[in-house]
Every structure is written in C-alpha cells, then in structure tokens.
C-alpha cells in the first residue's frame, strides 16, 4: 500500500495498468489496494490543478481567512469547523496551532463576493469571534507545482 | 605551414571521437526532436544542497581546499562508503576528491599504466576507458559481455582475456549502457581469478546507489583479498543529481591513491571548493532525496522495459543505472541505421549500441532520465516507427 501511495502522490492520474507496470505488480492487486484505501478514506481522489490566472474570463479570486472561534464544551472546534466545511465555496478548512483557530481557503468570483460572504455568512456562524481575510494576489506554486516553470531541459550535448 | 598532425600526441590523434557525440550533433540540427539519449539525471540538485553551496560562497569559502579535498568531506565520504557499501577506508590516506568520477578514472589509469600494459575493459561500456588507456600508451583489451549472460563479466571470459601484460581490469557496474549489475557470487568468481595475480581492479561504481529489485550494490573491494588491489571510483553526479558540480572521489590502497593524488595536485590542484561544501551537505542530509529519485527511476524502468517488450523488442531487464538496452535485431537494421532512421523519420533520439563498442551492434541505449510524460511521447513515436519499417520491408 505504501508503494502505491508514493506512486499516486508522484503520478496522479495514471491508469491502473500503468500503476501496475510501474510497481511491478498485477492490475488486480492495484485495484484491490485502491478499493481498500478508498474504503478506509486513505485515498481521497485526485483533483486537477488549474492555473486560473491564465484564463481570461478569470474572475477567480482566492482568499485565506483566519478565524478565531469560541470552542464548545465537549466538542472543541469540531462543530464549527464541520459547519464551515459544508459551505461549497470553502476549499479547505483546517484547525490550526498558533494565533488563530481555523484556517479557511475559499474561492470566489471577486474580492467583494468573498468579503461579503465573510461578513454576512461566515462571521454569523455561532461561535465565530473574529475573522481576518487575506486575498491571494499572485500564485507562484500550488500543490507542489510551479505556476511558471523556471526549469527547462538544458542538458548539454555531452558524450556519456 | 605547421603540420599539426605531426606535432600532436600521436596516441591521442588516432583516437576516434565518441560515437554518442556524433549522433547528438546530428540530432541538434533538427527541430522537434524528442530525446531518450541523455545519460544525465533530469532532476535538479536537491534544494538544500544548492542552498548549502550558496551559503558557503556567501560566507567567503572561495579558496582552494587541500589537494586531496576537504578533510570533512573525506570523512563523510568514508562514513557513507562504510554505511552504504561496507567499504572501509582511511580518510587521511586512502581517499582523493576528484573532478567528477571521470577524473578518478583518468588518475587511476595514468597512475598505473606503463607503455604496453594491457587493460581489460568490458564491452559494451561507458566510452571513456579505452581512449585514456590508449593515450597512456596502454592497450585496451575488450571483454565482450553478452545478453545471454545478462551482460555480466564471467570468470571464464576474464581468464581468457588475461595475458602476462595485463595490468588492470575495469569493472563498470552497474553498467552504462546495459543496466547490468554484478552480484556477490558473480564478483566472487571474478575475484578468484584475480586474487592471486598482480592485476589491479578499477571498480567504477558511479551508479552504485541505483540498483533495483532489492539487489543492493556489492563492491568487489569488500571481498577477501580484493581491497588491496582495487581502486573504487564514485561520485555525486548520478547519486545526488549533481552532474554540473563536477565532483567525485577515488578510494583505494594508499600507495596508489598517493600517486593519484600527486598527479591530481599537479594537474588540478583541488576539486571545486563550492562543490565540496555542497557535497558534505549531500552526504549528511541527502538520503531522502536519493531514495525518492531512485523510486522514480524504478517506476520509469519498469514502464519503459514493459513498453519495449509489448512492441515486440527483446529487452533485457536492467537491474541498475538508468538505461535500458533493447535489442533491435528483429528489425533487421543495424544499430546505426535504426537510430538514424528513427531520428529522421520520427524525430526520436536514442543512442546506437555501437557507440559503446562493436559488441553493442544490434542494440540501442535508451535513457529513462526523463519524465513519464516525455517517455510516453517518445515510446509512441518508436512504436509507430517499428510499424512503418515493418511495412517497408
């Protein structure tokens, strides 16, 4: 299982056949392991990484929101965090160490849309004490992928 | 007018330039060529190693080092050699840090060869040994390895190649271009042939950390009676993706290393200082990177070998380095013609097996130092090509 996880981490989107070949195991074994990992919520699927800035119709704004929350007796931060996770525009929701409690990443069509959403919806969730919204101005790297590749194959013509 | 041909070193003048180079020159003049030809890692040097180099430069480490290399680096090299390959060397007397593994090879050959000495060089293999032997006035003796022996050196073939003039045997394993490795039992047989002679061994172990299928590299120097006659050459280029840093090392018996260091001192002074500091970082903290790169090479290795076999080409299973060496004999074309046609018709560059010695005829060397996406495109074109030449004939 560990080998398959490492392979999928490095090569998302490969087929079952390719995974089997690259690991030197049977296709059935890959499929079986994948099923187990899905069932156990280890393998959560794959997602395309789009460089939205490249699209002209754009209108694609991303923000990180630091949220301070009043934890609930016996439930801690879970209840509020799960509520926030239900919101489709919320891309990620994490419980954090440090100066605030919950970090949210969200997408919207405009700065205003996000700002209004935070003011009207997010702040209104019971238990939310304060929010700080940071808008992303430029993306350099996402999920380990460089948005502008600085690398090109500059290997020389060399006799080896 | 000066007759340069008469002035130049005659031994050098008569050496043919590398066949790989000739082929790449051709590829370079064409557009849209996709290559599986380069024998150099596609990964950049890991970030923390680059960072260490910059920090040392910033702090003013810009002078020569000791001739044999930084003491701390030599210590780390010995630690690494011990923990990874069970090789034990004294960092003060038995190691010299060189400009790439290549310099280690050059130093060894120049340190031991007297005119007329024979050096046994397995074939197919990396292109550098024979020319250096010849320039030194030595005689390279080809020891052909065959696919039926999984491109390994056999004791029988070695015995047959040995004469009273044999000075040394080169053991380039894991091998470029075949991807063959030598396992312990096979090395023991080789050792039993050499052990009671005065023959030296140059063990070129530059691909030592790239072996697959759970078969760890074994150095012949770890076998009884072999350390005293073996010089091990290794380096940072392949293991840590540090080709451009030009850094390697040689380890061996003090009397040989002493002469090699003397030569190094006159010809080179010391290996690049910044590279040496970077190498310390690589040895101390680079294990995770090398494992990650190796895992990736292994994915590609399995993928590419499987693809060639599915195309109907016989492909020996490489167990080391980052090349595969499929046979193209079934196409009826010579290696040179195959590669040239493939380049011209499909714009894919691979290297003819003959670039690594005559016995490479009937094979091509395919490097998998490329991303899977890149490899897929190249393989698709090769498959189309095989279909086309089948229809032609």
Interface residues (C-beta under 8 A of the other chain):
Chain A: X6 X7 X10 X11 X14 X18 X21 X22 X23 X24 X151 X153 X155 X157 X158 X159 X160
Chain B: X17 X18 X20 X21 X24 X25 X28 X38 X39 X40 X42 X44 X126 X127 X176 X295 X296 X298 X299 X300 X302 X303 X306 X372
